[in-house]
Amino acid sequence: MSGQPQIIKTVFVYAEQGWALAQSWLLSPAAWSQFGLLILAYVLAVLVTRRARPKLVQILTPDEAQLTMLANGRRWLLRFVPLILPLLAYVLTAAGETVVRSLFDSGAVIAFGKRVFLFLAARTLVTEALRDPFLKLLGRYVLIPVMALYAVGLLDLVSVKLSETVIGLGNISFSLMSIVRGIIAGSVLFWLGRWSNDQSSAFIEKQREMPAATRTLAAKAAELMIFGVAFLLLMNIMGISLTSLAVLGGAIGVGLGFGLQKIASNFISGVILLLEGQATVGDYVELDGGEAGKIVKMTARAAILETFDGRWIVVPNEDFITTRVVNYSDSGSANRYEAPFSVSYDTDINLVPDIVEAAVAKHAKVLTAPYPPDCELRGFGESGVDFAVEFWVNGLDDGENKFTSDVLFLIWNALKDNGITIPYPHRVVELHDKRAP
């Protein structure tokens, strides 16, 4: 044993202590009585669970058609029904521990069994009750190992070792226990922050009486507040002084300031856009750089445009402030379009405007205000007389709307019905025989 590494020696020491404890339990009448109470508590928990679980499932299971908050709450509670058996065994064992300690002044065995039942409850919680992938991952690699250490009585020893190991970083020092506690608390806090942010965003989006820009700004403000509070709580849990953190953050901020200029500029530009409401979600915009599309999402850094051919364009918020932006939607304002056409020179052109204007006005989406359809003479072309009809509609002439195409169909049919022909180019070809005298 003298030449063995220290870790091997420590393992042997713990093994000898475990064997001595097992021998003391096997030879002790008090230990056998505690084993009997453990078995009795588990059997009783199984019998009670078999009778109570079906009734509890029946009570908590709502109709599939029910989507109310109460029904969703019952579905959520239904996930935790498998915990009845280990938790009931734990409660019965705790009651038995009180009796054993009053009789034998010892309860090490039954206390160990109680911790084992609590470990089984934690394992059931992770494997059967939790549905969120992140919480499952956290439970599998954090909660279950911690409960295993607690069950075998090593949790206090590991905690002391982690607390005694201190790491220094400049003028900040913290223990390994602080890191572990920070990882666990940070994971839980930021998961709660993400869940709270999703809930608050969904609630704000339902407030349809608020302008879209105000809803987006409120959602971003709520997100910053939620994660800001989560960060401050995490620093407090880890025991890190915010004063020391400010010094370190100032040094880091100087180094990263130049690299984060664009991010800060885009963030501030996004806040300005949301406050002014000149371009918001649902508007169709076109920038000087040629980017054009419908704004489907506005983030803290950029706006996402969706084109009519299905592509997404990410445009930094700063571009909306520093360049010229054409807003074709402006929350549903009318737009003017024109449809050009030509008629034959044999046509009485004085009849054309009335015929075309009446035909275009029949379109269900063509507006009479601010102006009704207006047919104008544009010029005399090589093959015919050129006209164009101007009309106003709500929306864009693209995507699901084909206003110009519909209007040209109406013009074609109206001209045909009135015997007016649409010309096509004619060419006269002259052939000269150079061999002729």
Steps between C-alpha positions, in 0.01 A plus 500: 500500500793736558583522128142558385378842379307713747168455319532120525571530870193720546282249316625219722429706813143566391456136401614385844268749668210378280572136582515577871169684478341212310620252762360714779165514322491124434574413861276760665136419600419870467629496142287193415192670641575805289537281190163350581342842535648603164350196329167556674495869398574412137238222484239727658589778253459256209156385622377856556635614162325217315165609638549877493681549168216398260253723684743790500568457127126496434451820697790686336433392140287765321312460174717534192286788374557708816771762451432721801764602754351259756512211251862576412583514871346158550703360210813647656425339840436169323871478416593477869273205583793251472662676798230368735675168574852625599367806684244295694772249591716792615219639721424161655871438560537840669213408732664166575832673568340695786378176661835324455702783650269511803545125556865433412654848506638415156366545150794487259355220285153648467651846435703345216183340360319831520775664295481217246126555456568871447759407236242279326254789506756727332574234238128456428461877473773520235408191299117522504377841616725755330427568131720800427826378335717749690349408839541130418867560419549699821326233705695214342845652552445715810200399710544122483877506582437741790222280638722193460771666708237598756365144515841349581584780745785658302331827403630694803854371448501597130352842584776568754773400252353724228464790745863469613634515145530872416586649160623858457445721196659841551334656803212252482523165677241227517482134590419202284177474699407849379561391141284190538231697679521769231467248217197338658334825607587669170349217299179509702480882505553543128258219421244678716595823323444344160166356610392831656606684185295266282197545723530879514555523123191287435295717738621823338428368150137440601453871578376588152384845606868598532692601184733232364808714568393554862444127549846422363662767719315373809611143427865608467481707821353201686774274363777736614344536845449124548853400401650798683335388825613141433861618456496702823354206693766271357780734609350513849471119520861454389615755759670724244518867599343725242762765580782265404302391197460863395878550504553187292211592271645847447831356390333255266265773372792719391647212303173398336355848451627548148398152394148546637435842346282361223304281739431796730408719202259238368345453843439873548369527143258217573367683808454817292314307231267347756432835666435689176304220332601610148572139404356212693411133468267443204622795289647452153814712469775564248843635593753694294719193485232313307375285786122471485248284680241474774628549856419174677711550813691777676778397736734705717761499223321472167172482311413190301340558160317226312486532123212375290718218368548364853847631586585667830724806504663613827539879496686675787281750684754776431419484127143611573634814671792599278356423153184584307219251559184475290204359695236365264268377772495754784240293683278439192514833310385504135747472213466611138587279205458529126436255221622602149329383178460604135215514247494502125521824303163413349338545844299805608729578790243729660301192602792315662527684840136449598503133396822418685418701815161330532660157454778557757253640756327160506801344673405429863825640645537811286422808711297807417696711749730682500434482122295271275660322202642752251581407138754733333631536147876455513615529139489380142714195450635326197220243489214660697379769737647460851280530810543427871241467776591608853320336794525494880493187719582402856802274505786408271487384140691181573480185706138401550377814320524530120325831448666600172440158349131508599458852358662404167257208470210741559637741237546223245145371543346850495682596180402173333135549599502844336672388182826679575813317389837503671772546236811299448812608311494492118810500288527567128787326330614633158713281274720669240659305216834665433537302178205682339608757233 
